């Protein structure tokens, strides 16, 4: 009887080994698929939220736009100031106007009246307010 049991099991061993091998390969494929999916998710997270990700890129882009706008305003201001300096260097009338405005210089015989500024009173003309 023992000889018969051995003969009955022996032919089935390759069949059992094939089934085990298929299960192992199936589990390995599933584990590899899950691992690759998790790795892809981690990489996607890094691309969007990482050190040089899309969100950082968008913030840098907005910052670049703001700096470009600021640079344009500063260039406009520089051009205005260059024009003012040029007028002060070449135009005696501009020099006189600047001296009168900032230093309160007067010509001989002129009198300057300084009025106190009232708080709450608008300095714009009435026609401009309408």
C-alpha positions in Angstrom: 0.0 0.0 0.0 2.8 2.4 0.7 4.2 1.7 -2.7 0.8 2.6 -4.2 0.7 5.9 -2.2 4.1 6.9 -3.5 3.1 6.1 -7.1 -0.2 8.1 -6.7 1.6 11.2 -5.3 4.6 11.1 -7.6 2.7 11.7 -10.8 0.9 14.7 -9.2 4.1 16.4 -7.9 4.9 18.2 -11.2 1.2 19.3 -11.3 1.3 20.6 -7.8 4.7 22.3 -8.4 3.2 24.1 -11.5 0.2 25.3 -9.4 2.5 26.6 -6.7 4.8 28.3 -9.3 1.7 30.0 -10.9 0.5 31.3 -7.6 4.0 32.6 -6.7 4.3 34.3 -10.1 0.8 35.7 -9.8 1.5 37.2 -6.3 4.8 38.6 -7.6 3.1 40.3 -10.5 0.5 41.7 -8.2 3.1 42.9 -5.7 5.2 44.4 -8.5 2.1 46.2 -10.0 1.3 47.6 -6.5 4.9 48.7 -6.0 5.1 50.3 -9.4 1.8 52.1 -8.8 3.0 53.4 -5.4 6.3 54.5 -6.9 4.4 56.4 -9.7 2.2 58.1 -7.1 5.2 59.2 -5.0 6.9 60.5 -8.1 3.8 62.3 -9.2 3.5 63.9 -5.7 7.2 65.0 -6.0 6.6 66.5 -9.4 3.6 68.6 -8.2 4.6 69.4 -4.6 8.4 68.8 -4.5 11.3 71.2 -4.1 11.2 72.2 -7.8 7.6 71.1 -8.4 4.7 72.7 -10.3 3.5 74.7 -7.3 6.9 76.2 -6.7 7.2 76.9 -10.4 3.9 78.8 -10.4 5.0 80.9 -7.4 8.3 81.7 -9.1 6.3 82.7 -12.3 4.1 85.1 -10.3 7.2 86.5 -8.6 8.9 87.0 -11.9 5.8 88.9 -13.2 5.7 91.1 -10.1 9.5 91.8 -10.4 9.1 92.6 -14.2 6.3 95.0 -13.4 8.4 96.6 -10.6 11.4 96.9 -13.0 9.2 98.6 -15.6 8.0 101.1 -13.0 11.5 101.8 -11.9 12.7 102.3 -15.5 9.9 104.8 -16.0 10.9 106.6 -12.8 14.5 106.6 -13.9 13.6 108.2 -17.3 11.5 110.8 -15.6 14.4 111.7 -13.2 16.9 111.7 -16.0 14.7 114.3 -17.8 14.4 116.3 -14.7 18.2 116.3 -14.2 18.7 117.2 -17.8 16.4 120.2 -17.4 18.1 121.3 -14.2 21.5 121.1 -15.9 20.5 123.0 -19.1 17.4 125.2 -18.4 17.9 128.2 -16.2 14.1 128.5 -15.8 13.9 125.0 -14.3 16.7 125.8 -11.9 14.9 129.0 -10.8 11.6 127.1 -10.4 13.3 124.4 -8.3 15.0 127.0 -6.1 11.6 128.8 -5.5 9.8 125.5 -4.7 12.2 123.9 -2.4 14.3 126.7 -0.9 11.6 129.4 -1.0 13.9 131.8 -2.8 12.4 135.1 -4.1 13.4 137.8 -6.4 14.2 141.3 -5.1 10.9 143.0 -4.1 8.8 139.8 -4.0 6.9 138.7 -0.8 5.9 135.1 -0.2 2.7 134.5 1.8 2.5 131.1 3.4 -1.0 130.0 4.4 -1.5 127.3 7.0 -3.1 124.1 5.5 -6.4 123.3 7.1 -7.1 119.7 7.9 -10.1 118.1 6.3 -10.3 120.8 3.6 -9.8 119.5 0.1 -7.0 121.2 -1.9 -8.6 120.2 -5.3 -10.4 123.0 -7.2 -14.2 123.0 -7.0 -14.5 122.5 -10.8 -12.4 119.3 -10.5 -14.6 117.9 -7.8 -17.8 118.0 -9.9 
